[in-house]
């Protein structure tokens, strides 16, 4: 399933403009999902991210251009969000364990470590442990909270993805982002990366036209090897009849698989995790490999 994402930076002066723009969706409303992110409350800066199904993108862009809104890249948005977190002293307040009544009023304007964990904001905690200006004890507390924050992020994204295809597209992207996070891997949280990868695979099975995403996961060399293999095993299970024939409903996904499957990578990955794959899974893996090899020969 193909989606397009466009993010917009909105200041206090643009609030009416963004509301009017959303009201113009009309006939494409069911093809667009909107997610609002707070950039900086004090500066009244917000980001609206639109996820649009391919069939509606042309009409969306016509309306978008007419609205004269400012689109921002994901990198630019992330940079400003990180700057906002640092500038409002969230780091210092997040790891304070003892809050007295005098500080209660100030706490309402700041987030605590518990807030970051419950909201699944693991990236904030990862930034904190990289911040050498923080006290060592605070960095230790932040690191201790990372596993719970990541698990919460996985739960929140998976539940959100179950509510509809467009939300599932965003959720799947976030799950894969977790499963490929190098800093989490360096913290020896491989079991959590694998959990995120398994949830990503499960997300792909919730919607029939997400099958091609399983191939993308299988080809991703940054994801745990076991997830790459389990992803193509799941694709084999749902899309193939045997090592020569596929189910007609998955013809478009099969064409993508034939063109993009990295057989060399999958064989290398399989060799490292073969002992973790059950017998049925090995059969489905071999079926997939044999099918792709057969088709790549022009059959």
ChimeraX commands (.cxc) that place a marker at each C-alpha (Angstrom):
marker #1 position 0.00,0.00,0.00 radius 0.5
marker #1 position 1.55,3.32,-1.06 radius 0.5
marker #1 position 1.18,6.51,0.97 radius 0.5
marker #1 position 2.69,9.97,0.80 radius 0.5
marker #1 position 3.59,12.09,3.84 radius 0.5
marker #1 position 3.70,15.89,3.89 radius 0.5
marker #1 position 4.47,17.88,7.04 radius 0.5
marker #1 position 3.58,21.53,7.57 radius 0.5
marker #1 position 4.98,24.02,10.07 radius 0.5
marker #1 position 2.21,26.09,11.65 radius 0.5
marker #1 position 2.66,29.22,13.76 radius 0.5
marker #1 position 0.02,31.16,15.67 radius 0.5
marker #1 position -0.64,33.23,12.56 radius 0.5
marker #1 position -1.32,30.12,10.45 radius 0.5
marker #1 position -3.95,28.47,12.67 radius 0.5
marker #1 position -6.93,29.73,10.67 radius 0.5
marker #1 position -5.17,28.90,7.43 radius 0.5
marker #1 position -4.56,25.25,8.38 radius 0.5
marker #1 position -8.14,24.85,9.62 radius 0.5
marker #1 position -9.51,26.23,6.37 radius 0.5
marker #1 position -7.21,23.95,4.39 radius 0.5
marker #1 position -8.46,20.85,6.22 radius 0.5
marker #1 position -12.04,21.92,5.57 radius 0.5
marker #1 position -11.36,21.89,1.80 radius 0.5
marker #1 position -10.64,18.14,1.74 radius 0.5
marker #1 position -14.24,17.28,0.87 radius 0.5
marker #1 position -14.24,14.22,-1.38 radius 0.5
marker #1 position -10.70,13.15,-0.43 radius 0.5
marker #1 position -11.23,13.36,3.34 radius 0.5
marker #1 position -11.41,9.57,3.68 radius 0.5
marker #1 position -8.00,9.27,1.97 radius 0.5
marker #1 position -6.13,11.62,4.33 radius 0.5
marker #1 position -5.02,11.28,7.95 radius 0.5
marker #1 position -3.78,14.26,9.97 radius 0.5
marker #1 position -1.43,14.09,12.97 radius 0.5
marker #1 position -0.65,17.20,15.06 radius 0.5
marker #1 position 2.66,17.53,16.92 radius 0.5
marker #1 position 3.54,20.27,19.41 radius 0.5
marker #1 position 6.79,21.92,18.34 radius 0.5
marker #1 position 7.08,24.58,21.02 radius 0.5
marker #1 position 4.16,25.58,23.24 radius 0.5
marker #1 position 5.75,28.83,24.35 radius 0.5
marker #1 position 6.35,29.94,20.75 radius 0.5
marker #1 position 3.02,28.41,19.68 radius 0.5
marker #1 position 4.72,26.35,16.99 radius 0.5
marker #1 position 3.04,23.18,15.74 radius 0.5
marker #1 position 3.49,20.58,13.00 radius 0.5
marker #1 position 0.71,18.91,11.03 radius 0.5
marker #1 position 1.69,15.72,9.21 radius 0.5
marker #1 position -0.65,14.56,6.44 radius 0.5
marker #1 position -0.59,10.93,5.31 radius 0.5
marker #1 position -2.28,10.62,1.91 radius 0.5
marker #1 position -3.20,7.56,-0.12 radius 0.5
marker #1 position -1.66,7.56,-3.62 radius 0.5
marker #1 position -4.97,7.78,-5.43 radius 0.5
marker #1 position -5.72,11.12,-3.74 radius 0.5
marker #1 position -2.28,12.74,-3.82 radius 0.5
marker #1 position -2.84,14.78,-7.00 radius 0.5
marker #1 position -6.02,16.40,-5.68 radius 0.5
marker #1 position -4.37,16.93,-2.30 radius 0.5
marker #1 position -1.39,18.75,-3.84 radius 0.5
marker #1 position -3.66,21.06,-5.81 radius 0.5
marker #1 position -5.44,22.05,-2.60 radius 0.5
marker #1 position -2.13,22.24,-0.71 radius 0.5
marker #1 position -0.50,24.58,-3.22 radius 0.5
marker #1 position -3.56,26.83,-3.21 radius 0.5
marker #1 position -3.44,27.07,0.60 radius 0.5
marker #1 position 0.10,28.52,0.51 radius 0.5
marker #1 position 1.33,26.48,3.48 radius 0.5
marker #1 position 4.98,25.83,4.31 radius 0.5
marker #1 position 6.06,22.20,3.95 radius 0.5
marker #1 position 9.03,20.99,6.01 radius 0.5
marker #1 position 11.21,17.91,5.70 radius 0.5
marker #1 position 11.23,15.23,8.40 radius 0.5
marker #1 position 14.86,16.10,9.24 radius 0.5
marker #1 position 14.03,19.79,9.70 radius 0.5
marker #1 position 11.03,18.96,11.87 radius 0.5
marker #1 position 13.05,16.54,14.03 radius 0.5
marker #1 position 15.81,19.10,14.51 radius 0.5
marker #1 position 13.40,21.76,15.71 radius 0.5
marker #1 position 11.61,19.33,17.99 radius 0.5
marker #1 position 14.90,18.29,19.58 radius 0.5
marker #1 position 15.94,21.92,20.00 radius 0.5
marker #1 position 12.62,22.67,21.69 radius 0.5
marker #1 position 13.07,19.80,24.13 radius 0.5
marker #1 position 16.51,21.00,25.12 radius 0.5
marker #1 position 15.62,24.68,25.41 radius 0.5
marker #1 position 12.68,24.23,27.77 radius 0.5
marker #1 position 14.78,22.40,30.39 radius 0.5
marker #1 position 12.86,19.15,29.95 radius 0.5
marker #1 position 16.05,17.19,30.47 radius 0.5
marker #1 position 16.69,18.69,33.87 radius 0.5
marker #1 position 13.13,18.26,35.10 radius 0.5
marker #1 position 12.52,14.82,33.63 radius 0.5
marker #1 position 14.79,12.95,35.98 radius 0.5
marker #1 position 14.08,14.69,39.27 radius 0.5
marker #1 position 12.69,12.02,41.58 radius 0.5
marker #1 position 11.58,14.22,44.50 radius 0.5
marker #1 position 9.15,17.05,43.76 radius 0.5
marker #1 position 8.03,19.27,46.67 radius 0.5
marker #1 position 4.89,21.38,46.76 radius 0.5
marker #1 position 6.82,24.53,45.89 radius 0.5
marker #1 position 7.93,22.99,42.62 radius 0.5
marker #1 position 4.52,21.56,41.79 radius 0.5
marker #1 position 3.45,24.58,39.78 radius 0.5
marker #1 position 6.61,24.44,37.70 radius 0.5
marker #1 position 6.18,20.72,37.14 radius 0.5
marker #1 position 2.94,21.34,35.29 radius 0.5
marker #1 position 4.93,23.11,32.58 radius 0.5
marker #1 position 7.56,20.41,32.32 radius 0.5
marker #1 position 7.57,16.70,31.60 radius 0.5
marker #1 position 8.99,14.10,33.95 radius 0.5
marker #1 position 10.80,10.89,33.18 radius 0.5
marker #1 position 7.57,9.02,33.89 radius 0.5
marker #1 position 5.78,11.16,31.29 radius 0.5
marker #1 position 8.33,10.32,28.62 radius 0.5
marker #1 position 8.05,6.62,29.42 radius 0.5
marker #1 position 4.24,6.51,29.47 radius 0.5
marker #1 position 4.10,8.41,26.17 radius 0.5
marker #1 position 6.68,6.14,24.54 radius 0.5
marker #1 position 9.08,9.02,23.88 radius 0.5
marker #1 position 12.17,6.84,23.91 radius 0.5
marker #1 position 14.04,9.15,21.53 radius 0.5
marker #1 position 14.00,11.89,24.16 radius 0.5
marker #1 position 15.65,9.50,26.62 radius 0.5
marker #1 position 18.20,8.47,23.98 radius 0.5
marker #1 position 19.06,12.14,23.52 radius 0.5
marker #1 position 19.40,12.54,27.26 radius 0.5
marker #1 position 21.99,9.79,27.65 radius 0.5
marker #1 position 24.00,11.38,24.83 radius 0.5
marker #1 position 23.98,14.74,26.57 radius 0.5
marker #1 position 27.34,14.77,28.39 radius 0.5
marker #1 position 26.38,18.02,30.15 radius 0.5
marker #1 position 23.81,16.13,32.21 radius 0.5
marker #1 position 24.81,14.70,35.56 radius 0.5
marker #1 position 25.87,11.06,35.38 radius 0.5
marker #1 position 23.08,9.96,37.73 radius 0.5
marker #1 position 20.46,11.61,35.53 radius 0.5
marker #1 position 21.80,9.91,32.43 radius 0.5
marker #1 position 21.69,6.60,34.30 radius 0.5
marker #1 position 18.03,7.12,35.21 radius 0.5
marker #1 position 17.21,7.99,31.64 radius 0.5
marker #1 position 18.95,4.86,30.36 radius 0.5
marker #1 position 17.11,2.71,32.88 radius 0.5
marker #1 position 13.81,4.05,31.57 radius 0.5
marker #1 position 14.53,3.41,27.89 radius 0.5
marker #1 position 13.30,-0.23,27.71 radius 0.5
marker #1 position 9.92,0.69,29.19 radius 0.5
marker #1 position 9.63,3.75,26.91 radius 0.5
marker #1 position 10.38,1.69,23.80 radius 0.5
marker #1 position 7.93,-1.03,24.80 radius 0.5
marker #1 position 5.29,1.64,25.31 radius 0.5
marker #1 position 6.06,3.17,21.89 radius 0.5
marker #1 position 5.59,-0.26,20.30 radius 0.5
marker #1 position 2.26,-0.74,22.07 radius 0.5
marker #1 position 0.96,2.72,21.18 radius 0.5
marker #1 position 1.93,2.47,17.52 radius 0.5
marker #1 position 0.49,-1.01,17.09 radius 0.5
marker #1 position -2.82,-0.03,18.68 radius 0.5
marker #1 position -2.97,3.11,16.56 radius 0.5
marker #1 position -2.24,1.11,13.40 radius 0.5
marker #1 position -5.16,-1.20,14.03 radius 0.5
marker #1 position -7.58,1.70,13.64 radius 0.5
marker #1 position -7.13,2.13,9.86 radius 0.5
marker #1 position -4.83,1.83,6.85 radius 0.5
marker #1 position -3.42,5.35,6.87 radius 0.5
marker #1 position -2.66,5.16,10.58 radius 0.5
marker #1 position -1.20,1.72,9.96 radius 0.5
marker #1 position 1.20,3.18,7.41 radius 0.5
marker #1 position 2.52,5.67,9.95 radius 0.5
marker #1 position 2.61,3.05,12.71 radius 0.5
marker #1 position 4.48,0.59,10.50 radius 0.5
marker #1 position 7.08,3.22,9.72 radius 0.5
marker #1 position 7.56,3.88,13.43 radius 0.5
marker #1 position 7.82,0.18,14.29 radius 0.5
marker #1 position 10.48,-0.36,11.62 radius 0.5
marker #1 position 12.28,2.74,12.90 radius 0.5
marker #1 position 12.47,1.16,16.33 radius 0.5
marker #1 position 13.53,-2.23,14.96 radius 0.5
marker #1 position 16.45,-0.63,13.08 radius 0.5
marker #1 position 17.60,1.81,15.77 radius 0.5
marker #1 position 21.37,1.45,16.10 radius 0.5
marker #1 position 21.53,3.12,19.51 radius 0.5
marker #1 position 19.03,0.67,20.98 radius 0.5
marker #1 position 21.08,-2.17,19.51 radius 0.5
marker #1 position 24.22,-0.74,21.11 radius 0.5
marker #1 position 22.39,-0.75,24.44 radius 0.5
marker #1 position 21.89,-4.51,23.95 radius 0.5
marker #1 position 18.13,-4.20,23.60 radius 0.5
marker #1 position 17.95,-6.66,20.70 radius 0.5
marker #1 position 14.94,-8.41,22.23 radius 0.5
marker #1 position 13.00,-5.14,22.04 radius 0.5
marker #1 position 14.11,-4.54,18.44 radius 0.5
marker #1 position 12.88,-8.02,17.57 radius 0.5
marker #1 position 9.57,-7.32,19.31 radius 0.5
marker #1 position 9.12,-4.16,17.23 radius 0.5
marker #1 position 9.94,-6.14,14.09 radius 0.5
marker #1 position 7.42,-8.85,14.93 radius 0.5
marker #1 position 4.74,-6.23,15.51 radius 0.5
marker #1 position 5.63,-4.67,12.15 radius 0.5
marker #1 position 5.13,-8.05,10.47 radius 0.5
marker #1 position 1.83,-8.49,12.27 radius 0.5
marker #1 position 0.75,-5.02,11.15 radius 0.5
marker #1 position 1.36,-6.04,7.53 radius 0.5
marker #1 position -1.02,-8.97,7.92 radius 0.5
marker #1 position -3.90,-6.80,9.16 radius 0.5
marker #1 position -4.44,-5.29,5.71 radius 0.5
marker #1 position -4.25,-7.35,2.52 radius 0.5
marker #1 position -2.64,-4.58,0.47 radius 0.5
marker #1 position 0.25,-4.23,2.93 radius 0.5
marker #1 position 1.84,-7.49,1.79 radius 0.5
marker #1 position 4.52,-5.68,-0.22 radius 0.5
marker #1 position 5.76,-4.10,3.01 radius 0.5
marker #1 position 6.85,-7.57,4.12 radius 0.5
marker #1 position 9.31,-7.60,1.22 radius 0.5
marker #1 position 10.69,-4.21,2.26 radius 0.5
marker #1 position 11.22,-5.52,5.78 radius 0.5
marker #1 position 12.89,-8.66,4.41 radius 0.5
marker #1 position 15.30,-6.56,2.37 radius 0.5
marker #1 position 16.20,-4.22,5.24 radius 0.5
marker #1 position 19.76,-5.03,6.25 radius 0.5
marker #1 position 19.50,-2.80,9.35 radius 0.5
marker #1 position 16.74,-4.90,10.89 radius 0.5
marker #1 position 17.51,-8.01,13.01 radius 0.5
marker #1 position 18.19,-11.00,10.73 radius 0.5
marker #1 position 15.45,-13.06,12.33 radius 0.5
marker #1 position 12.90,-10.39,11.37 radius 0.5
marker #1 position 14.06,-10.33,7.75 radius 0.5
marker #1 position 13.55,-14.09,7.51 radius 0.5
marker #1 position 10.25,-14.17,9.38 radius 0.5
marker #1 position 8.99,-11.39,7.15 radius 0.5
marker #1 position 9.50,-13.33,3.91 radius 0.5
marker #1 position 8.22,-16.47,5.60 radius 0.5
marker #1 position 4.98,-14.61,6.34 radius 0.5
marker #1 position 4.84,-13.33,2.75 radius 0.5
marker #1 position 5.30,-16.87,1.49 radius 0.5
marker #1 position 2.51,-18.07,3.76 radius 0.5
marker #1 position -0.06,-15.51,2.64 radius 0.5
marker #1 position 0.86,-15.00,-1.04 radius 0.5
marker #1 position 2.22,-18.27,-2.47 radius 0.5
marker #1 position 0.44,-21.53,-3.28 radius 0.5
marker #1 position 3.70,-23.40,-3.83 radius 0.5
marker #1 position 7.20,-22.71,-5.18 radius 0.5
marker #1 position 5.84,-22.00,-8.69 radius 0.5
marker #1 position 2.38,-20.45,-8.19 radius 0.5
marker #1 position 0.96,-17.50,-6.31 radius 0.5
marker #1 position -2.49,-16.45,-5.16 radius 0.5
marker #1 position -4.11,-14.11,-7.75 radius 0.5
marker #1 position -5.09,-11.53,-5.13 radius 0.5
marker #1 position -1.37,-10.86,-4.51 radius 0.5
marker #1 position -0.21,-10.45,-8.10 radius 0.5
marker #1 position 0.91,-6.82,-7.64 radius 0.5
marker #1 position 2.85,-7.75,-4.50 radius 0.5
marker #1 position 4.42,-10.72,-6.28 radius 0.5
marker #1 position 5.71,-8.43,-9.04 radius 0.5
marker #1 position 7.31,-6.18,-6.43 radius 0.5
marker #1 position 8.86,-9.21,-4.72 radius 0.5
marker #1 position 10.33,-10.53,-7.96 radius 0.5
marker #1 position 11.89,-7.17,-8.83 radius 0.5
marker #1 position 13.19,-6.13,-5.43 radius 0.5
marker #1 position 14.00,-9.24,-3.36 radius 0.5
marker #1 position 17.65,-9.35,-2.29 radius 0.5
marker #1 position 18.29,-13.09,-2.40 radius 0.5
marker #1 position 21.93,-12.76,-1.42 radius 0.5
marker #1 position 21.06,-10.86,1.73 radius 0.5
marker #1 position 18.28,-13.28,2.68 radius 0.5
marker #1 position 20.56,-16.31,2.30 radius 0.5
marker #1 position 23.21,-14.68,4.52 radius 0.5
marker #1 position 20.59,-13.73,7.10 radius 0.5
marker #1 position 19.06,-17.22,7.07 radius 0.5
marker #1 position 22.42,-18.86,7.75 radius 0.5
marker #1 position 22.75,-16.86,10.98 radius 0.5
marker #1 position 19.28,-17.65,12.36 radius 0.5
marker #1 position 18.42,-21.02,10.84 radius 0.5
marker #1 position 18.45,-22.64,14.28 radius 0.5
marker #1 position 15.74,-20.22,15.43 radius 0.5
marker #1 position 13.33,-21.02,12.59 radius 0.5
marker #1 position 10.75,-23.75,13.09 radius 0.5
marker #1 position 10.35,-26.55,10.54 radius 0.5
marker #1 position 7.23,-25.02,8.96 radius 0.5
marker #1 position 9.00,-21.70,8.68 radius 0.5
marker #1 position 11.95,-23.29,6.89 radius 0.5
marker #1 position 9.59,-24.87,4.37 radius 0.5
marker #1 position 7.93,-21.52,3.68 radius 0.5
marker #1 position 11.32,-19.80,3.41 radius 0.5
marker #1 position 12.58,-22.34,0.87 radius 0.5
marker #1 position 9.31,-22.00,-1.04 radius 0.5
marker #1 position 9.80,-18.25,-1.26 radius 0.5
marker #1 position 13.45,-18.47,-2.33 radius 0.5
marker #1 position 12.69,-21.13,-4.95 radius 0.5
marker #1 position 9.77,-19.12,-6.31 radius 0.5
marker #1 position 11.80,-15.89,-6.64 radius 0.5
marker #1 position 14.73,-17.71,-8.27 radius 0.5
marker #1 position 12.34,-19.37,-10.72 radius 0.5
marker #1 position 10.71,-16.06,-11.65 radius 0.5
marker #1 position 13.97,-14.15,-11.93 radius 0.5
marker #1 position 14.97,-16.60,-14.66 radius 0.5
marker #1 position 12.07,-15.24,-16.70 radius 0.5
marker #1 position 9.50,-17.94,-16.04 radius 0.5
marker link #1:1,2 radius 0.2
marker link #1:2,3 radius 0.2
marker link #1:3,4 radius 0.2
marker link #1:4,5 radius 0.2
marker link #1:5,6 radius 0.2
marker link #1:6,7 radius 0.2
marker link #1:7,8 radius 0.2
marker link #1:8,9 radius 0.2
marker link #1:9,10 radius 0.2
marker link #1:10,11 radius 0.2
marker link #1:11,12 radius 0.2
marker link #1:12,13 radius 0.2
marker link #1:13,14 radius 0.2
marker link #1:14,15 radius 0.2
marker link #1:15,16 radius 0.2
marker link #1:16,17 radius 0.2
marker link #1:17,18 radius 0.2
marker link #1:18,19 radius 0.2
marker link #1:19,20 radius 0.2
marker link #1:20,21 radius 0.2
marker link #1:21,22 radius 0.2
marker link #1:22,23 radius 0.2
marker link #1:23,24 radius 0.2
marker link #1:24,25 radius 0.2
marker link #1:25,26 radius 0.2
marker link #1:26,27 radius 0.2
marker link #1:27,28 radius 0.2
marker link #1:28,29 radius 0.2
marker link #1:29,30 radius 0.2
marker link #1:30,31 radius 0.2
marker link #1:31,32 radius 0.2
marker link #1:32,33 radius 0.2
marker link #1:33,34 radius 0.2
marker link #1:34,35 radius 0.2
marker link #1:35,36 radius 0.2
marker link #1:36,37 radius 0.2
marker link #1:37,38 radius 0.2
marker link #1:38,39 radius 0.2
marker link #1:39,40 radius 0.2
marker link #1:40,41 radius 0.2
marker link #1:41,42 radius 0.2
marker link #1:42,43 radius 0.2
marker link #1:43,44 radius 0.2
marker link #1:44,45 radius 0.2
marker link #1:45,46 radius 0.2
marker link #1:46,47 radius 0.2
marker link #1:47,48 radius 0.2
marker link #1:48,49 radius 0.2
marker link #1:49,50 radius 0.2
marker link #1:50,51 radius 0.2
marker link #1:51,52 radius 0.2
marker link #1:52,53 radius 0.2
marker link #1:53,54 radius 0.2
marker link #1:54,55 radius 0.2
marker link #1:55,56 radius 0.2
marker link #1:56,57 radius 0.2
marker link #1:57,58 radius 0.2
marker link #1:58,59 radius 0.2
marker link #1:59,60 radius 0.2
marker link #1:60,61 radius 0.2
marker link #1:61,62 radius 0.2
marker link #1:62,63 radius 0.2
marker link #1:63,64 radius 0.2
marker link #1:64,65 radius 0.2
marker link #1:65,66 radius 0.2
marker link #1:66,67 radius 0.2
marker link #1:67,68 radius 0.2
marker link #1:68,69 radius 0.2
marker link #1:69,70 radius 0.2
marker link #1:70,71 radius 0.2
marker link #1:71,72 radius 0.2
marker link #1:72,73 radius 0.2
marker link #1:73,74 radius 0.2
marker link #1:74,75 radius 0.2
marker link #1:75,76 radius 0.2
marker link #1:76,77 radius 0.2
marker link #1:77,78 radius 0.2
marker link #1:78,79 radius 0.2
marker link #1:79,80 radius 0.2
marker link #1:80,81 radius 0.2
marker link #1:81,82 radius 0.2
marker link #1:82,83 radius 0.2
marker link #1:83,84 radius 0.2
marker link #1:84,85 radius 0.2
marker link #1:85,86 radius 0.2
marker link #1:86,87 radius 0.2
marker link #1:87,88 radius 0.2
marker link #1:88,89 radius 0.2
marker link #1:89,90 radius 0.2
marker link #1:90,91 radius 0.2
marker link #1:91,92 radius 0.2
marker link #1:92,93 radius 0.2
marker link #1:93,94 radius 0.2
marker link #1:94,95 radius 0.2
marker link #1:95,96 radius 0.2
marker link #1:96,97 radius 0.2
marker link #1:97,98 radius 0.2
marker link #1:98,99 radius 0.2
marker link #1:99,100 radius 0.2
marker link #1:100,101 radius 0.2
marker link #1:101,102 radius 0.2
marker link #1:102,103 radius 0.2
marker link #1:103,104 radius 0.2
marker link #1:104,105 radius 0.2
marker link #1:105,106 radius 0.2
marker link #1:106,107 radius 0.2
marker link #1:107,108 radius 0.2
marker link #1:108,109 radius 0.2
marker link #1:109,110 radius 0.2
marker link #1:110,111 radius 0.2
marker link #1:111,112 radius 0.2
marker link #1:112,113 radius 0.2
marker link #1:113,114 radius 0.2
marker link #1:114,115 radius 0.2
marker link #1:115,116 radius 0.2
marker link #1:116,117 radius 0.2
marker link #1:117,118 radius 0.2
marker link #1:118,119 radius 0.2
marker link #1:119,120 radius 0.2
marker link #1:120,121 radius 0.2
marker link #1:121,122 radius 0.2
marker link #1:122,123 radius 0.2
marker link #1:123,124 radius 0.2
marker link #1:124,125 radius 0.2
marker link #1:125,126 radius 0.2
marker link #1:126,127 radius 0.2
marker link #1:127,128 radius 0.2
marker link #1:128,129 radius 0.2
marker link #1:129,130 radius 0.2
marker link #1:130,131 radius 0.2
marker link #1:131,132 radius 0.2
marker link #1:132,133 radius 0.2
marker link #1:133,134 radius 0.2
marker link #1:134,135 radius 0.2
marker link #1:135,136 radius 0.2
marker link #1:136,137 radius 0.2
marker link #1:137,138 radius 0.2
marker link #1:138,139 radius 0.2
marker link #1:139,140 radius 0.2
marker link #1:140,141 radius 0.2
marker link #1:141,142 radius 0.2
marker link #1:142,143 radius 0.2
marker link #1:143,144 radius 0.2
marker link #1:144,145 radius 0.2
marker link #1:145,146 radius 0.2
marker link #1:146,147 radius 0.2
marker link #1:147,148 radius 0.2
marker link #1:148,149 radius 0.2
marker link #1:149,150 radius 0.2
marker link #1:150,151 radius 0.2
marker link #1:151,152 radius 0.2
marker link #1:152,153 radius 0.2
marker link #1:153,154 radius 0.2
marker link #1:154,155 radius 0.2
marker link #1:155,156 radius 0.2
marker link #1:156,157 radius 0.2
marker link #1:157,158 radius 0.2
marker link #1:158,159 radius 0.2
marker link #1:159,160 radius 0.2
marker link #1:160,161 radius 0.2
marker link #1:161,162 radius 0.2
marker link #1:162,163 radius 0.2
marker link #1:163,164 radius 0.2
marker link #1:164,165 radius 0.2
marker link #1:165,166 radius 0.2
marker link #1:166,167 radius 0.2
marker link #1:167,168 radius 0.2
marker link #1:168,169 radius 0.2
marker link #1:169,170 radius 0.2
marker link #1:170,171 radius 0.2
marker link #1:171,172 radius 0.2
marker link #1:172,173 radius 0.2
marker link #1:173,174 radius 0.2
marker link #1:174,175 radius 0.2
marker link #1:175,176 radius 0.2
marker link #1:176,177 radius 0.2
marker link #1:177,178 radius 0.2
marker link #1:178,179 radius 0.2
marker link #1:179,180 radius 0.2
marker link #1:180,181 radius 0.2
marker link #1:181,182 radius 0.2
marker link #1:182,183 radius 0.2
marker link #1:183,184 radius 0.2
marker link #1:184,185 radius 0.2
marker link #1:185,186 radius 0.2
marker link #1:186,187 radius 0.2
marker link #1:187,188 radius 0.2
marker link #1:188,189 radius 0.2
marker link #1:189,190 radius 0.2
marker link #1:190,191 radius 0.2
marker link #1:191,192 radius 0.2
marker link #1:192,193 radius 0.2
marker link #1:193,194 radius 0.2
marker link #1:194,195 radius 0.2
marker link #1:195,196 radius 0.2
marker link #1:196,197 radius 0.2
marker link #1:197,198 radius 0.2
marker link #1:198,199 radius 0.2
marker link #1:199,200 radius 0.2
marker link #1:200,201 radius 0.2
marker link #1:201,202 radius 0.2
marker link #1:202,203 radius 0.2
marker link #1:203,204 radius 0.2
marker link #1:204,205 radius 0.2
marker link #1:205,206 radius 0.2
marker link #1:206,207 radius 0.2
marker link #1:207,208 radius 0.2
marker link #1:208,209 radius 0.2
marker link #1:209,210 radius 0.2
marker link #1:210,211 radius 0.2
marker link #1:211,212 radius 0.2
marker link #1:212,213 radius 0.2
marker link #1:213,214 radius 0.2
marker link #1:214,215 radius 0.2
marker link #1:215,216 radius 0.2
marker link #1:216,217 radius 0.2
marker link #1:217,218 radius 0.2
marker link #1:218,219 radius 0.2
marker link #1:219,220 radius 0.2
marker link #1:220,221 radius 0.2
marker link #1:221,222 radius 0.2
marker link #1:222,223 radius 0.2
marker link #1:223,224 radius 0.2
marker link #1:224,225 radius 0.2
marker link #1:225,226 radius 0.2
marker link #1:226,227 radius 0.2
marker link #1:227,228 radius 0.2
marker link #1:228,229 radius 0.2
marker link #1:229,230 radius 0.2
marker link #1:230,231 radius 0.2
marker link #1:231,232 radius 0.2
marker link #1:232,233 radius 0.2
marker link #1:233,234 radius 0.2
marker link #1:234,235 radius 0.2
marker link #1:235,236 radius 0.2
marker link #1:236,237 radius 0.2
marker link #1:237,238 radius 0.2
marker link #1:238,239 radius 0.2
marker link #1:239,240 radius 0.2
marker link #1:240,241 radius 0.2
marker link #1:241,242 radius 0.2
marker link #1:242,243 radius 0.2
marker link #1:243,244 radius 0.2
marker link #1:244,245 radius 0.2
marker link #1:245,246 radius 0.2
marker link #1:246,247 radius 0.2
marker link #1:247,248 radius 0.2
marker link #1:248,249 radius 0.2
marker link #1:249,250 radius 0.2
marker link #1:250,251 radius 0.2
marker link #1:251,252 radius 0.2
marker link #1:252,253 radius 0.2
marker link #1:253,254 radius 0.2
marker link #1:254,255 radius 0.2
marker link #1:255,256 radius 0.2
marker link #1:256,257 radius 0.2
marker link #1:257,258 radius 0.2
marker link #1:258,259 radius 0.2
marker link #1:259,260 radius 0.2
marker link #1:260,261 radius 0.2
marker link #1:261,262 radius 0.2
marker link #1:262,263 radius 0.2
marker link #1:263,264 radius 0.2
marker link #1:264,265 radius 0.2
marker link #1:265,266 radius 0.2
marker link #1:266,267 radius 0.2
marker link #1:267,268 radius 0.2
marker link #1:268,269 radius 0.2
marker link #1:269,270 radius 0.2
marker link #1:270,271 radius 0.2
marker link #1:271,272 radius 0.2
marker link #1:272,273 radius 0.2
marker link #1:273,274 radius 0.2
marker link #1:274,275 radius 0.2
marker link #1:275,276 radius 0.2
marker link #1:276,277 radius 0.2
marker link #1:277,278 radius 0.2
marker link #1:278,279 radius 0.2
marker link #1:279,280 radius 0.2
marker link #1:280,281 radius 0.2
marker link #1:281,282 radius 0.2
marker link #1:282,283 radius 0.2
marker link #1:283,284 radius 0.2
marker link #1:284,285 radius 0.2
marker link #1:285,286 radius 0.2
marker link #1:286,287 radius 0.2
marker link #1:287,288 radius 0.2
marker link #1:288,289 radius 0.2
marker link #1:289,290 radius 0.2
marker link #1:290,291 radius 0.2
marker link #1:291,292 radius 0.2
marker link #1:292,293 radius 0.2
marker link #1:293,294 radius 0.2
marker link #1:294,295 radius 0.2
marker link #1:295,296 radius 0.2
marker link #1:296,297 radius 0.2
marker link #1:297,298 radius 0.2
marker link #1:298,299 radius 0.2
view
